[in-house]
Amino acid sequence: MGKIKIVHLVWSSLLLYLTYLLSKLIQFDNLSSFANDSVHYLVMARHYSPWVDESRAISSAWLLQDFPPFFPWLLAFTGTAHSLLYAHLLVAGLGLASLYFYYLLSSRWLKSQGLALFPLLIFALSPGFILGLQGILSESLYFFLFIIFVLLYTPTRNNSNTKIVIAGLLLAAILLTRTIGIALWMAILTQAFFSSISQKRVNYQPIVIAAISLLVYFLLMTIWGPVKESHYLDILIRYLGDKDLYQIGTGTEHFFSAASQLTSLLDSWTTFWIIYWRADGFSSSYYVMIVLLLLSTSGLLIRLVKNKYDAWYVLFYLLILLIWPYPGQMVRLLFPIMPLLLIYGGYAVTKFAYLKKLSYRKNIFPSILYIFILVTVIPSHAFIQTRANMASEKQMIPVYEIFRSADLDVANRDLRLQNQ
């Protein structure tokens, strides 16, 4: 009974605080940035909207859009396409709702409702999660759908036909939300392939799920998809082929380099958890996050050896990011897998405790790890609150860019620039 009360107390306190903080960041009928993809999604959503006639400007701009359409469909049919405030609230609502399902997943993988509170708190309070809900972007919807898929689908042979169909439809929605959802599609088939080798028997259910998802994907893209062909494959071919490709927002040529990509991923990993870490160089907080990274990688490897499809998904996802040419987007792109890697860290510590025959203390060691991480993440909120208050005092929109630099002068410049 006491544990249940603690869980309820943590949940209620967390939701109250997040509601308060997000209200300072998104309670505006304006864009949070002019330098992200929000405009593209809104153009598509207003084209699809059945509630308001399409303007000539939207009709013309629509022809240039090639983003996956599921998020614009959601904006369109909920009526939020024509209100930036309601669109912000929808994105934030999906993010907050996903926390509940994330807690369920943490409880399942860590085998403890109490221990699962730590990943919940760390992820929910991370700068990457909070600021990731500022834009009218598809990550929160993608993560929401993904978590439900993982909770629903287990690669056994006794899934009901209903569950298989629902899993196929969910996977189609994931693919229609973000193209990188192909990592999940490949993951369930890879897991099935290695499982069939070890068990000497083919499990056809993942194949059926993958087939349903592709069928629905191509059907809906043919009927309601963008008229412009996707440019993602062309970008990757040019990038990997050392063709002239320019970083967004810079005038310098940017060619593929595995070392630079890994550096970008490492920087983004740290920035997601402790946004201001660059201000003091390599502080103790930075090294705490490196320890978490090492443990999370260990957990990933353990689950790969166990042939878990979620681990294959994270691996494929990271490999795709490794060749993605725009490092400025990495923090945002890492959003959907960071909570999984966070669980993997505690999962690895638990497995190491079993190896050392310390199973009677299995929750103590991951709890210690998570407490260190939580203590490292929380100070970021002083930074976020200060920048949000700075915008509020000047009666301006707290645009995303003011949180990206520790330099106050740069933040003030970006604040004025995007509030003109």
ROFIRO-183493 format. One line per field, with one value per residue (C-alpha): x, y, z. Coordinates in nm, 3 decimals. Layout:
N
u	[X,...]
v	[Y,...]
w	[Z,...]
// end
This chain:
420
u	[0.000,0.286,0.456,0.132,0.100,0.459,0.395,0.082,0.264,0.552,0.316,0.094,0.392,0.565,0.258,0.189,0.544,0.560,0.227,0.356,0.686,0.536,0.276,0.565,0.708,0.408,0.105,0.135,-0.044,0.292,0.570,0.846,1.105,1.134,1.430,1.265,1.015,0.699,0.604,0.627,0.395,0.148,0.138,0.060,-0.197,-0.382,-0.387,-0.547,-0.782,-1.153,-1.253,-1.119,-1.084,-0.729,-0.569,-0.368,-0.048,-0.103,-0.200,0.127,0.345,0.186,0.344,0.690,0.625,0.751,0.731,0.560,0.191,0.053,0.135,-0.015,-0.323,-0.359,-0.327,-0.575,-0.851,-0.833,-0.872,-0.544,-0.387,-0.548,-0.449,-0.083,-0.175,-0.390,-0.123,0.132,-0.108,-0.160,0.215,0.262,-0.037,0.106,0.440,0.285,0.063,0.366,0.521,0.253,0.326,0.699,0.655,0.474,0.759,1.020,0.831,0.823,1.190,1.330,1.078,1.002,0.739,0.948,1.271,1.082,1.007,1.370,1.382,1.042,1.163,1.495,1.344,1.047,1.275,1.545,1.594,1.572,1.221,1.088,1.232,1.143,0.778,0.824,0.795,0.498,0.695,0.628,0.866,0.609,0.355,0.622,0.738,0.378,0.302,0.634,0.590,0.239,0.375,0.648,0.399,0.159,0.388,0.598,0.763,0.588,0.396,0.068,-0.027,-0.393,-0.496,-0.641,-0.312,-0.120,-0.348,-0.327,0.052,0.063,-0.153,0.059,0.376,0.220,0.134,0.493,0.629,0.384,0.493,0.869,1.069,1.321,1.046,1.195,1.441,1.156,1.033,1.381,1.418,1.118,1.223,1.585,1.473,1.247,1.533,1.777,1.500,1.414,1.781,1.814,1.475,1.492,1.138,1.004,0.770,0.553,0.376,0.647,0.643,0.266,0.295,0.564,0.355,0.041,0.236,0.384,0.049,-0.124,0.171,0.179,-0.200,-0.235,0.066,-0.084,-0.424,-0.335,0.043,0.252,0.281,0.652,0.884,1.088,1.436,1.590,1.750,1.895,2.046,2.216,2.352,2.501,2.641,2.801,2.932,3.116,2.906,2.863,2.625,2.590,2.508,2.182,2.248,2.617,2.816,3.071,3.079,3.011,3.129,3.073,3.308,3.234,3.446,3.255,2.923,3.021,3.135,2.802,2.611,2.817,2.763,2.391,2.370,2.512,2.310,1.987,2.042,2.234,2.171,2.430,2.727,2.948,2.952,3.206,3.386,3.412,3.254,3.171,2.819,2.965,3.147,2.836,2.664,2.958,2.921,2.550,2.639,2.878,2.621,2.344,2.567,2.632,2.259,2.206,2.468,2.315,1.973,2.123,2.279,1.935,1.793,1.546,1.384,1.394,1.773,1.785,1.566,1.801,2.102,1.945,1.825,2.177,2.328,2.087,2.181,2.546,2.507,2.256,2.429,2.275,2.438,2.238,1.930,2.086,1.940,1.591,1.647,1.779,1.459,1.274,1.556,1.695,1.434,1.516,1.888,1.811,1.637,1.924,2.164,1.973,1.911,2.288,2.361,2.097,2.252,2.601,2.465,2.334,2.676,2.838,2.575,2.430,2.074,1.940,2.045,1.943,1.748,1.998,2.272,2.054,1.882,2.218,2.299,1.965,1.993,2.328,2.173,1.868,2.084,2.286,1.979,1.778,2.010,1.929,1.592,1.750,1.889,1.556,1.357,1.599,1.576,1.197,1.170,1.399,1.152,0.854,0.997,1.034,0.686,0.834,0.791,1.055,1.181,1.378,1.702,1.745,1.802,2.068,2.351,2.500,2.600,2.341,2.419,2.359,2.034,1.914,2.000,1.805,1.514,1.488,1.548,1.264,1.022,1.031]
v	[0.000,0.235,0.175,0.255,0.584,0.676,0.601,0.818,1.099,1.094,1.090,1.373,1.592,1.524,1.606,1.925,2.046,1.954,2.125,2.439,2.438,2.358,2.631,2.880,2.738,2.668,2.873,3.097,3.111,3.138,2.916,2.836,2.863,2.957,2.724,2.383,2.175,2.305,2.516,2.216,2.009,2.297,2.357,1.989,1.986,2.289,2.129,1.814,1.999,1.931,2.224,2.531,2.605,2.592,2.927,2.985,3.018,2.680,2.522,2.638,2.551,2.206,2.104,2.143,1.924,1.566,1.490,1.174,1.264,1.096,1.384,1.642,1.420,1.424,1.803,1.835,1.608,1.724,2.083,2.192,2.280,2.625,2.712,2.715,2.712,2.400,2.237,2.301,2.155,1.844,1.783,1.837,1.615,1.330,1.371,1.361,1.064,0.872,0.900,0.669,0.399,0.453,0.385,0.060,-0.042,0.045,-0.161,-0.458,-0.450,-0.363,-0.592,-0.331,-0.058,0.130,0.118,0.221,0.558,0.660,0.634,0.802,1.100,1.130,1.120,1.343,1.605,1.588,1.907,1.701,1.582,1.916,2.129,1.856,1.939,2.306,2.267,2.148,1.839,1.468,1.317,1.302,1.125,0.888,0.799,0.757,0.509,0.328,0.271,0.132,-0.100,-0.235,-0.290,-0.467,-0.683,-0.968,-1.203,-1.520,-1.764,-1.730,-1.369,-1.348,-1.244,-0.924,-0.836,-0.906,-0.676,-0.399,-0.434,-0.408,-0.095,0.059,-0.012,0.149,0.457,0.469,0.452,0.723,0.945,0.936,0.766,0.641,0.406,0.171,0.081,-0.084,-0.262,-0.406,-0.490,-0.722,-0.907,-0.935,-1.073,-1.324,-1.430,-1.508,-1.668,-1.903,-2.007,-2.081,-2.255,-2.415,-2.303,-1.995,-1.758,-1.604,-1.352,-1.079,-1.126,-1.079,-0.766,-0.623,-0.705,-0.543,-0.230,-0.197,-0.258,0.008,0.245,0.234,0.239,0.554,0.723,0.658,0.799,1.087,1.117,1.416,1.468,1.545,1.244,1.208,1.362,1.164,0.892,1.149,1.342,1.030,0.924,1.269,1.284,0.940,1.004,1.318,1.544,1.910,1.920,2.218,2.215,2.384,2.739,2.745,2.820,2.545,2.223,1.918,1.577,1.240,1.147,0.865,1.036,1.365,1.179,0.991,1.317,1.477,1.184,1.201,1.577,1.534,1.253,1.485,1.788,1.589,1.521,1.831,2.110,2.356,2.119,2.308,2.617,2.472,2.236,1.876,1.896,1.609,1.609,1.528,1.224,1.099,1.098,0.914,0.643,0.620,0.594,0.305,0.122,0.188,0.051,-0.256,-0.303,-0.269,-0.537,-0.771,-0.738,-0.786,-1.113,-1.210,-1.122,-0.860,-0.667,-0.341,-0.368,-0.431,-0.126,0.096,-0.040,0.025,0.366,0.465,0.336,0.555,0.857,0.773,0.857,1.142,1.460,1.727,1.717,2.018,1.794,1.515,1.610,1.611,1.291,1.104,1.183,0.854,0.619,0.805,0.663,0.310,0.365,0.502,0.178,-0.021,0.144,0.014,-0.317,-0.365,-0.288,-0.542,-0.809,-0.733,-0.772,-1.118,-1.215,-1.111,-1.312,-0.997,-1.062,-0.997,-0.636,-0.623,-0.295,-0.115,-0.076,0.053,0.283,0.434,0.483,0.650,0.877,1.005,1.065,1.240,1.469,1.552,1.628,1.843,2.152,2.201,2.331,2.639,2.718,2.652,2.854,3.148,3.164,3.126,3.406,3.624,3.597,3.648,3.968,4.109,3.983,3.774,3.414,3.187,3.056,2.731,2.904,3.083,2.746,2.631,2.857,2.920,3.268,3.516,3.771,3.512,3.408,3.770,3.820,3.510,3.613,3.955,3.816,3.564,3.795,4.072]
w	[0.000,0.088,-0.246,-0.432,-0.241,-0.330,-0.698,-0.696,-0.512,-0.761,-1.060,-0.936,-0.841,-1.172,-1.382,-1.188,-1.235,-1.605,-1.667,-1.497,-1.686,-2.026,-1.977,-1.969,-2.290,-2.514,-2.404,-2.709,-3.041,-3.214,-3.343,-3.095,-3.372,-3.737,-3.779,-3.744,-3.943,-3.773,-4.075,-4.310,-4.091,-4.059,-4.434,-4.490,-4.209,-4.346,-4.690,-4.546,-4.310,-4.373,-4.151,-4.335,-4.707,-4.837,-4.925,-5.241,-5.038,-4.871,-5.203,-5.360,-5.059,-5.035,-5.365,-5.208,-4.903,-4.876,-4.504,-4.372,-4.348,-4.034,-3.798,-4.040,-4.069,-3.691,-3.682,-3.968,-3.843,-3.481,-3.600,-3.439,-3.775,-3.761,-3.405,-3.312,-2.943,-2.979,-3.195,-2.918,-2.662,-2.877,-2.901,-2.528,-2.448,-2.655,-2.480,-2.134,-2.226,-2.352,-2.004,-1.863,-2.120,-2.073,-1.702,-1.783,-2.013,-1.750,-1.492,-1.729,-1.826,-1.482,-1.308,-1.042,-1.022,-0.767,-0.967,-1.282,-1.121,-1.167,-1.548,-1.558,-1.355,-1.536,-1.883,-1.797,-1.640,-1.907,-2.111,-2.430,-2.346,-2.223,-2.502,-2.750,-2.681,-2.770,-3.145,-3.348,-3.444,-3.481,-3.222,-2.942,-3.165,-3.295,-2.944,-2.825,-3.105,-3.061,-2.686,-2.739,-3.011,-2.782,-2.499,-2.735,-2.945,-2.811,-3.064,-2.949,-3.164,-2.978,-3.059,-3.152,-3.502,-3.357,-3.190,-3.512,-3.713,-3.451,-3.442,-3.822,-3.819,-3.542,-3.738,-4.045,-3.838,-3.711,-4.067,-4.173,-3.884,-3.928,-4.203,-3.949,-3.832,-4.092,-3.812,-3.620,-3.933,-3.990,-3.620,-3.592,-3.908,-3.791,-3.456,-3.634,-3.864,-3.582,-3.376,-3.664,-3.686,-3.314,-3.287,-3.633,-3.692,-3.869,-3.687,-3.958,-3.734,-3.761,-4.139,-4.144,-3.928,-4.156,-4.464,-4.320,-4.230,-4.579,-4.746,-4.537,-4.575,-4.955,-4.982,-4.770,-4.928,-5.271,-5.175,-4.940,-4.937,-5.050,-5.425,-5.401,-5.376,-5.058,-5.073,-4.784,-4.997,-5.235,-4.942,-4.804,-5.144,-5.202,-4.849,-4.852,-5.204,-5.088,-5.309,-5.224,-4.931,-4.704,-4.337,-4.255,-4.144,-4.241,-4.551,-4.506,-4.704,-4.494,-4.608,-4.449,-4.165,-3.922,-3.657,-3.685,-3.679,-3.362,-3.202,-3.291,-3.142,-2.822,-2.790,-2.849,-2.594,-2.328,-2.437,-2.417,-2.045,-1.930,-2.177,-2.049,-2.010,-2.256,-2.034,-1.789,-2.025,-1.917,-1.572,-1.338,-1.484,-1.823,-1.688,-1.510,-1.848,-2.003,-1.736,-1.821,-2.190,-2.123,-1.913,-2.166,-2.441,-2.226,-2.177,-2.552,-2.620,-2.360,-2.522,-2.868,-2.751,-2.617,-2.963,-2.836,-3.118,-2.923,-2.916,-3.291,-3.332,-3.131,-3.321,-3.663,-3.547,-3.440,-3.764,-3.959,-3.749,-3.803,-4.171,-4.135,-4.258,-4.036,-3.689,-3.574,-3.563,-3.356,-3.016,-3.163,-3.361,-3.057,-2.863,-2.938,-2.830,-2.529,-2.288,-2.405,-2.354,-2.009,-1.914,-2.066,-1.819,-1.516,-1.693,-1.740,-1.374,-1.268,-1.491,-1.357,-1.002,-1.093,-1.232,-0.904,-0.714,-0.562,-0.678,-0.329,-0.384,-0.748,-0.716,-0.495,-0.755,-1.043,-0.792,-0.698,-1.067,-1.136,-0.831,-0.960,-1.303,-1.157,-0.943,-1.256,-1.470,-1.228,-1.225,-1.594,-1.481,-1.327,-1.673,-1.847,-1.593,-1.614,-1.992,-1.987,-1.730,-1.943,-2.230,-2.000,-1.852,-2.203,-2.299,-2.578,-2.695,-2.532,-2.865,-2.874,-2.977,-2.642,-2.475,-2.720,-2.607,-2.265,-2.384,-2.256,-2.527,-2.798,-2.629,-2.613,-2.979,-3.083,-2.862,-3.028,-3.377,-3.363,-3.185,-3.445]
// end
